[in-house]
Amino acid sequence: MRTIARTTLLAAATIPLAIAAAPASAAEATDVTYAFGVDGSTVTNTITNNTGATIGCTTSLALAPDGVLPPVAEVVGPGQSLYQHDDIPPGTTTQSVLDVPDGSYVALASCGREGNAPALWVSDYPGIEQFLVQFPMTAYTVEQASSVVTVPSVAPAPPAAAIPDAGDLGKIFGS
């Protein structure tokens, strides 16, 4: 029962599908790519969509304590509360997860399409294949440079040193 629950959550939380308006062509592993980044408290995912159709994509985050990847079941089973879902047109689009608390996260992305040639493109993650084989469509894992991102704490700037008054040159030079 746990496997079914986790699979259902995986499908609902991390692998959304969009119905493409244009006829779909045969999918290839390289049709979709991901590149994660961090800008302040925002985690970005630059998605390149070479499918020729609009696809549904989600970028989601799960805690990665001390920058270590947790087991896949811990990441996809409970779902993610930090995510962004959008319909992504052909070309390059940046998806952003805003207001991410400080910490280390595993960033995952998934894009999918239904129709004549349904397909999934999911972030490569150790063990993800055991979940992907349960979907009745072609599924590809997409390698990205890094799947762990760290949202840094922004330390307050130290107070500026007081600039002495030019009339106090004696104090400056100790006389």
Secondary structure, DSSP 8 states (H G I E B T S, - for coil): -HHHHHHHHHHHHH---EE-SS------GGGEEEEEEEETTEEEEEEEE-SSS-EEEEEEEEE-GGG----HHHHHSS--SEEEEEEE-SEEEEEEE-S--SEEEEEEEEEEEESSS-EEEEE--TTTHHHHTTSSSEEEEE--S-SEEEE--------------GGGHHHHTT-
